[in-house]
């Protein structure tokens, strides 16, 4: 028996399920449906700009990317995305209506979150940093730090002197130096008070003798005098 005949006999017999699987793979709509279910990240090139969004091809199918899903922020000129390589996910598949919708926003959000977590991981409690006041609330001031992170200076941490409202001593846009005093659940606590020099008067301790040690009678004044 020839080697070819032996290989033919040993080849596993294909079942109906195998044929169906090949058929599914041949249908691009089934492929993009699985991509949506698995949240697969797809690299694509923006091949056209239309009213309200952009066009990219996936598995030979024309996919539409709404302008709101191209970026995390407002895009002033969609033409800047033409021929740009981006990553997207399939968010809607409708073969009957020949509708395929893609989105880059979820991927960008995940990358932004990861970058933020990496920055927070580098934050060291006790370090002194510079920042700019970005908003004022009744309970404190939010400060944008140099690395793009934000932290809160609670009203009680603004000054050693009593502060009724952050607006009394701070304004949006003020550049400040703060100390990182806490980090919990990704939230950064800051203090300006910790960097203020302590008032000299605060360091002066006046000890007042106890009342029982103070004599007020003439006997107390002369009892230790020998005549």
DOFI-285216 format. One record per residue (C-alpha): residue in three letters; x, y, z. Coordinates in pm, whole numbers, padded with zeros to 5 digits, always signed. Layout:
// residues N
AlaXYZ;...
END
This chain:
// residues 227
Unk+00000+00000+00000;Unk+00140+00339-00098;Unk+00216+00611+00156;Unk-00054+00834+00003;Unk-00321+00567+00055;Unk-00211+00519+00417;Unk-00239+00894+00484;Unk-00583+00896+00322;Unk-00701+00611+00547;Unk-00562+00774+00863;Unk-00716+01115+00788;Unk-00997+01192+01040;Unk-01341+01194+00885;Unk-01501+01539+00867;Unk-01838+01572+01034;Unk-02133+01802+00962;Unk-02020+02020+01254;Unk-01685+02072+01079;Unk-01862+02185+00761;Unk-02080+02424+00962;Unk-01773+02568+01132;Unk-01605+02629+00795;Unk-01924+02791+00672;Unk-01936+03020+00978;Unk-01575+03127+00924;Unk-01649+03202+00560;Unk-01929+03439+00655;Unk-01773+03774+00762;Unk-02088+03867+00954;Unk-02040+03565+01178;Unk-01677+03666+01231;Unk-01764+04021+01341;Unk-02044+03884+01559;Unk-01789+03674+01748;Unk-01558+03974+01770;Unk-01839+04167+01940;Unk-01917+03883+02182;Unk-01549+03839+02274;Unk-01480+04216+02289;Unk-01191+04165+02048;Unk-00963+04463+01985;Unk-00926+04518+01610;Unk-00660+04732+01442;Unk-00814+04926+01151;Unk-00739+05219+00923;Unk-00987+05504+00884;Unk-01061+05495+00511;Unk-01327+05760+00488;Unk-01496+06049+00667;Unk-01873+06084+00644;Unk-02136+06296+00811;Unk-02120+06219+01183;Unk-01831+05976+01182;Unk-01572+05768+01004;Unk-01554+05452+00791;Unk-01323+05153+00844;Unk-01324+04807+00689;Unk-01344+04489+00898;Unk-01340+04147+00729;Unk-01432+04320+00405;Unk-01737+04482+00566;Unk-01794+04856+00585;Unk-01794+04962+00948;Unk-01917+05296+01080;Unk-01747+05470+01374;Unk-01963+05751+01522;Unk-01767+06070+01591;Unk-01857+06043+01960;Unk-01682+05704+01973;Unk-01359+05801+01799;Unk-01217+05984+02099;Unk-01274+06060+02467;Unk-01303+06429+02387;Unk-01479+06640+02124;Unk-01319+06621+01778;Unk-01323+06956+01606;Unk-01209+06832+01264;Unk-01291+06472+01170;Unk-01066+06497+00863;Unk-00763+06470+01094;Unk-00857+06102+01139;Unk-00847+06016+00768;Unk-00600+05728+00699;Unk-00520+05712+01071;Unk-00452+05370+01226;Unk-00666+05312+01535;Unk-00798+05028+01750;Unk-01170+04955+01769;Unk-01424+04707+01899;Unk-01746+04590+01735;Unk-02046+04723+01928;Unk-02334+04650+01690;Unk-02391+04387+01420;Unk-02702+04367+01201;Unk-02657+04164+00884;Unk-03018+04215+00774;Unk-02970+04591+00767;Unk-02608+04569+00656;Unk-02514+04760+00970;Unk-02177+04731+01145;Unk-02088+04984+01416;Unk-01742+05018+01567;Unk-01604+05209+01863;Unk-01259+05318+01984;Unk-01384+05487+02303;Unk-01390+05179+02528;Unk-01029+05093+02442;Unk-00915+05453+02499;Unk-01095+05455+02834;Unk-00921+05136+02945;Unk-00580+05274+02843;Unk-00649+05600+03026;Unk-00754+05412+03340;Unk-00442+05194+03328;Unk-00217+05499+03283;Unk-00389+05669+03580;Unk-00342+05360+03799;Unk+00028+05352+03709;Unk+00065+05719+03804;Unk-00114+05667+04136;Unk+00110+05369+04209;Unk+00409+05606+04191;Unk+00261+05853+04441;Unk+00456+05866+04767;Unk+00288+05982+05086;Unk+00501+06250+05250;Unk+00640+06397+04929;Unk+00607+06768+04853;Unk+00479+06865+04507;Unk+00356+07169+04315;Unk+00015+07210+04159;Unk-00258+07447+04046;Unk-00599+07501+04204;Unk-00854+07371+03954;Unk-01177+07403+04153;Unk-01306+07525+04489;Unk-01574+07354+04694;Unk-01720+07433+05036;Unk-01522+07144+05184;Unk-01187+07215+05019;Unk-00983+07279+04706;Unk-00899+07039+04426;Unk-00543+07077+04304;Unk-00412+06952+03969;Unk-00063+06817+04026;Unk+00227+06835+03783;Unk+00186+06472+03671;Unk-00179+06523+03576;Unk-00326+06373+03893;Unk-00568+06563+04115;Unk-00585+06576+04493;Unk-00801+06739+04757;Unk-00683+06991+05012;Unk-00955+06967+05277;Unk-01056+07303+05425;Unk-00899+07194+05755;Unk-00566+07141+05575;Unk-00543+07478+05401;Unk-00389+07678+05686;Unk-00303+07665+06055;Unk-00529+07967+06089;Unk-00902+07899+06086;Unk-01045+07907+05733;Unk-01424+07931+05697;Unk-01429+07889+05319;Unk-01153+07794+05070;Unk-01263+08092+04859;Unk-01145+08324+05136;Unk-00780+08235+05077;Unk-00759+08060+04739;Unk-00864+08125+04379;Unk-00890+07894+04077;Unk-00558+07904+03892;Unk-00345+07970+04201;Unk-00015+07784+04199;Unk+00042+07610+04531;Unk+00290+07380+04700;Unk+00132+07090+04885;Unk+00231+06782+05081;Unk+00078+06443+05004;Unk-00062+06322+05336;Unk-00284+06033+05231;Unk-00378+05791+04953;Unk-00691+05575+04967;Unk-00894+05409+04692;Unk-00708+05614+04430;Unk-00793+05942+04606;Unk-00507+06172+04706;Unk-00524+06385+05020;Unk-00310+06700+05024;Unk-00211+06957+05284;Unk-00086+07313+05267;Unk-00100+07349+05644;Unk+00168+07084+05690;Unk+00417+07309+05508;Unk+00347+07625+05706;Unk+00607+07728+05960;Unk+00481+07699+06313;Unk+00421+08034+06481;Unk+00678+08119+06746;Unk+00398+08201+06985;Unk+00272+07844+06951;Unk+00605+07714+07079;Unk+00609+07931+07392;Unk+00477+07727+07682;Unk+00363+07920+07986;Unk+00334+07709+08298;Unk+00094+07844+08554;Unk+00154+07714+08909;Unk-00127+07517+09064;Unk-00352+07710+09296;Unk-00249+07505+09598;Unk+00111+07619+09549;Unk+00024+07987+09554;Unk+00029+08148+09898;Unk-00169+08464+09956;Unk-00148+08519+10335;Unk+00118+08713+10523;Unk+00207+08388+10696;Unk+00299+08233+10363;Unk+00513+08533+10276;Unk+00710+08536+10605;Unk+00713+08170+10706;Unk+01058+08109+10563;Unk+01212+08432+10698;Unk+01421+08392+11017;Unk+01448+08690+11248;
END
